Amino acid sequence: MPYQYHSYEPNKGHGLPHDPFNAIVGPRPIGWIASQSKDGILNLAPYSFFNAFNYIPPMVGFSSTGLKDSVTNIEQTKEFTWNLVTYDLAQQMNATCAAVPPDVNEFELGGLTPLPSSIVQAPRVAQSKVSFECKLSQIIQLQTAAGEKINTWLTLGEVVAIHIAKDLLKDGVYQTAEADHILRGGGPGDYFRIGPQQLFKMSRPK
């Protein structure tokens, strides 16, 4: 049975109270990215345009609208960490969203503890149950289909070390539902939780 659609061309406006694009492409994992400047100033910022892009070697990436401190730091030092945001860390993560000068340490804003990494110099978030240490692969300035460069930067990194709290491993299998991930859902401030009630299993066709 055919649906009735609200259709629009993005360059002509969506005609709705809030742009639905990032709510449709979601919920999305949060890229809670820790970096440091070449002078050692720490930065911690969440990015809602984040995901995994390769399996072997593992690679993750986040997109920044504007050349923000995270991208500048990573360009200088060639490394960063990603840190899992769980429900118990939601308010601390939100505090690190604040638009502050580059010399402000967002770890302190969020009441968080920097934890030394094993390979890279950028710290992890001690309160996070999972962290990835990453080395810069590419920074790509995005462009339109017509080839016009836009003020958005995609940062890709190879994951060179992974840290997982042992209580999230059951018989060696990571328990996503037990970790209580939160994800960005779009809208003015919508987030979602992943818990056991959302879990269902489905095998791939052979």
N, C-alpha and C positions, 0 to 999 in steps of 0.2 A: 504494500500500500504506500503510495508516494507521500512524502512529508511536505509540509509547507515550510519553506526556507526563508530565513533572513539572509540575503546575499548582498555583498558589497565588495568594492575594490579598495584595498587599504589606502592607496594614495589619494582616494577621494573621501576618506572618512568612513567610520563604521556606523555612525548614526545611533549609537547606544550610549547609556550613561557611563560605561566603563569599557575600555578596549578588551574584547574577549580573548584575544590571541593567546596571551600567556596563561589564561585560565584553561583554555582548550588543550594546550600542550602541557599537560600537568595531571596530577601533581608531579613536581620535579624534585630530585635530590638537591640538597643545598651544598654549594661549594664553599665551605668555611675555610678560607685560604689564609695561612700564616706565611709571612715573608719578613725579610728585614732588608733595610737599605744597605748600601755599601759602607755606611758609617755605623751600622749596627742598630739602627732604630727599628723597633719591632712594629709590625702591622698585622692586624687580624680583621678580615672582612668577609661577610657572606655574599655569595653570588647565586642567584636563582637560575641563571642560565649555566648549568653545569651538568656534566655527565661523563660516563666512561666511553672511550672511543676505540679501544683495541684490547685484545685479550692477552696475546703473547707477542711482545712484552706488554704488560698492562700499561695503558695510557689513559689519562683523564684530561679534561679541559674545561675552561670556564670562559665566558664572554663578558667583557666589561664595556658598558656604554660610557665612553670617555676614557682617556688615558689616566686611569686612577693610580693611586699609590702602589697597589698590589702589582700592577703590570710594570710600572716603573722599577720597583724593587727587583722583580723577577728578571727583567731585562738586564739589570746591573749585575745580579748575583748568580743568575742561571739556575735558581732552585726555589722550591717552596714546599709547604706541606698542606695536605688536605685533612680535615678533622671532622669526624662524624658528629652531626647535631642530633641529639636525642631529646625526647620530650622534657626531661629534667634540665636540659640546657637551653631551652627555648628563649627564656628571658635574657640570659647572658648573650646568646647569639644576637638577639634583637638590639641589645645595647651596643654591639659592635657595628651596627648599621649606621651609627651617627656620622654625619659629615663633619669631620674634624681636620685640623691641619696635619701635615705629614709628620710633625714631631710629637704628636699625641699617640700614646701607646694604648691601643684598643684592648689589649689583655687587661690592663688596669681598669679601663672603663667597664669591662664586663666582670671584674672580680675573678679573673682567670689566671692560671699559673702556666707560664711557659716551661715546657719540658724539653731538655736537650734531645735532639735527634741522634741517630746512630751513624748516619752517612752525610746528610746535608747539614748546613749551618743553621738554616731556618728552624725554629723550635716547633714542637707540637703543642697541642692544648692538653695539659695533664688531666683535665676532667673528662676528656673525650675518650670513649671506649674503643674507638678505632681511628687510626691515623695512617696516612700514606706519606712517605717521604718521596719527593719528586724532583727530577732534574729537567730543566727546560728543554723541550724539543723544538717548538716553533712559537713565534708570536706573529699572528696574521691579522692585518687590517682588513676588515670585511669590505665588500663592495657590492653594489647593486647589479642586477642583471645587465644593465647598460654599461657596466664598468666604472661607475662613479664610486670613488672611495667614500666611506662613511666613518663617523667618529665612534667606531666600535671595534674592539680588539679581542681576538680569540687567542687564548694562551693554552698551549698543549704541553703536557709534561709526561715523561716516562716515570712510572712508579718504581723506585729502586729499593724501597723497604716498606713493609706493611707491619703494623702493630695491632693486635686484636686482643681485647680482654678475654681471658680464658673462660670466664663464665658465659660467654656468648658462643662457645663451641660445644656441641653435643655430639659425641662419637666422631669428632673431627669435622663436623659440618656446622658452618656458621648459621646462627638462628636469627634471621632478619626480624621476625615477629617478636622475638624476645628482647631485641635491642631497643624497641620503641622509637624507631626512626621518625623524624618529622620531615615533611616535604612541603614545598611552596606550591600553592594552588592557584595563584593569580588573584584577581580581585584586589580591592584596596588593602587587604591584610589577611587573606585566607591561607591557612596552613592545614595539613592533614597529618594524622598519625598512622603508622603501620603497626597493627597488633595481630594477635592470633585470630581474631574474628574476621579479618580480611583474607586469611590464608585459604587457598584452595590449590589442589594439585592436579596437573594434567600432563600426561606423558606425550612426548613427540611421536609422530607417526614413524614406523619402522620402514 
